[in-house]
Amino acid sequence: MCFASEQDFAAYANWLKEYAKKFQVDLHAWVLMTNHVHLLCTPRVDNAVSHLMQALGRQYVRYFNFSYKRTGTLWEGRFKSCLVQQESYLLQLYRYIELNPVRAGMVMQASDYVWSSYQINALGKESELCTPHSCYLALDRDAMKRQANYRDLFKSHVDGELLENIRASVIKGFVFGNSRFETEIENLTGRRMTVSKVGRPVGWRKADIVKI
């Protein structure tokens, strides 16, 4: 367990905001579960996500060990990440992340869970932690209509093949997008990016989803 109290969640969220600003990482969606974290973010400089996660991890482990009179590590190895194609793929990850507490049976609706970005993206709760992605902003120019359109995305759950593809992409460090995006990243990195995908939207822009 990584979070044992409301104070732990609050401490982590505070440092997440601090280090995201320091290392120039835009956070679009997030959820803090009891034993792991999901983040959807875009780095604005090279290695920004790695620097963010390293600094955040060290700070929180020191806090957690001191608070609970323990020693040693807390996270299970290095964080996992994958590149994400924008448009429909990116919004699928918004849903995947913010529906985590529902899939885990912790709450009935995403709006009932405090430690995620859902109340920010769907209900207009003010927060300095989230930076709206262009795909999110494209849902509507009007903030109220945009939030309503966003809530409509949550009328169906993330499950089946889509859920499997997202998890495989993160665990194996592949990309989440269509075949053209996959080929583009393979050519750039020299690595094979093979995992079955859902849908074939056109156009892409890089973002990161990380889980620790």
N, C-alpha and C positions, 0 to 999 in steps of 0.2 A: 504493500500500500504506500502510495506517494503523498496522499493527502489524508490526514486524520481528523481535521477540524476545519471549520469555516475560516479560522484565522490562517490556516495553511493555504487554502485556496486564494484568499485575499493577498497574502504575501507574494505568492507566485505571480498572480495577475499584475501586481504592482511592479515587480521586477521585469516581467515580460514587457510591459509598457515602456519602462525605463531603457532596457537594452535594445528594444526594437527601434527606438528613437536614436539611441547612441550609434548603432551599427547600420542605420538606414535600411530598415526592413519594413515594408508596408504589410500590416496584418489585415486580411480580409474576412476570415472566419476562424473561429477557434472553439475548443471545448476542453475543459479540465475534468477528467474522469477521476475516480479514486485511485486508479493504478496506472494511468497513462494520459497523454496529452495529444491532441490533434491540432495542427495549425495549417492554415492556408495562407501563404504569404508570397510577396514579390520582393526580391532583393534589389536595391538600387545601385549597389556597388559589388564588385567581385568578392566572393567568400563571406558575404554579409550574414547569410543564414548560419554558417558554421561558427562564426564569431559570436553571434547571438546565442546559439544553443550552448556553446562552451561556457560563456560567461554566466548565463542564466543557470545552467546546471550546477556549476561550482557554488554560486551564491546560495541557491536553494538547498543544496546538500548540507552546506555549513549551517544554515538556519535550522534545517530539520534535525540534524544530528545533535545540535545544541539543545533544541527544544525537547527532544525525547531521550536525551542522555544515551545516545548510541554512537557507533563509529562505522566507518566503511562507506561503500558506495550505496546508491539508492536506485539509479536507473540501470536497466539491463542492457549494457553496451551502448554503442554510438546510436544516435537517432537515425531513423530510416527516412528516406525522402524519394520523391519522384518528380519529374517534370510533367506539367499539365498543359494541354492545349486549351486555349480559351474558348469562348462561346459556350455551346451547350455542355461541353465537358467540364468547364470550370464551375458552372452553376450546379452540376451534379455533385461536385465535391463540397460546395456549400451545404447541400442537403445531407450528404453523407456525414459530414462533421457534426452538424447541429442536431441530427437525428440520433446520434450515438446514445444519449441517455434514454431515449425511447426504446431503441433496440435492446438495450441492457435491462429494460424493465424497471428503471429507476423512477420514471415519470410517465404519465399518459400522453402528454403533449410536449413538444419542444419548448413551448412558451413557459412551461412550469419549471424549467431548469435554469437556475440563476447563473451558473458558471459556464456559460457559452455565449456566443455572439448573436444568438437568435433574437433575443429581445432588442438588440441594436438594429439588426438588419431587417427584421420583420415588424417591429413595433415602434421603432423610432426612439428607443432609449438612448440618451446622450452618453457618449463615451469617447475618451481619447485613445482607446485601445485599437479601434478599427478604422481602417482606411478603405473607403468604398472602391471596389474594382470597377473598371469601365464597363464590364459585362453586367455588373449589378446595376450601375447607373443607367444602362441602356434599357432597363425594364420599364422606365417611364421618366420623363423630365420632372413631373410633380412628385414630391416626396411621399405624400399619402398614397397616391396611386401606385407608386413604385413598391411601397411596402405591401400593399394589397396583392399586387402581382407576385411578389416574392412569397407571400403566404400561400398563394395558390400552388406554388411548386411543391409544397409540403402535403398536399392532399393525397399523394401516393408515397409509399415507402421506398427506400433504396434497398433492394433485395435481389435475389436470383443472380443472373449472369452479371448484371451491373455491379452488384456488391462484390462478387468474386473477382471481377476485373480490377476494381479499385484496390482491393486488398493485395492482389498479386502484384500490381504495379508498385505499390509502396514497399512491400516486403522484399521484392527482387530488385528494386531500384530501377525499374523500367519507366516508360513514359505512359501517360494516360491520354490517349488521343487517337486520331485515325491513322491509317497506314502511311499517308503522305507525311504526317508529322513524325511518325516513327522512323521513316526512312531519312528524313532531314536530320534528326538527332543522331542516328547511326552514322551518317556521313560526317557530322561535326565531331563526334566523340570517338569513332572507330569501335564502338561497342555494339553488340547485338541487343536490340530492344524488342523482344518477341513476347507478346502476351495478347490473347484474344481481346478484342475491343467491341464496344457497343456503339453503333451509329457511325456515320461518316461526315461530320460537319466540315465545312471548308474554312480555312483561315486559322491562324494560330498566333499565340503570344505566350511567352514562358511565364510560369508561376511555379511555386513550390508548395508541396504539401509535405509536412514532416510529422512524424510520430515518434514520441519517446516513451 
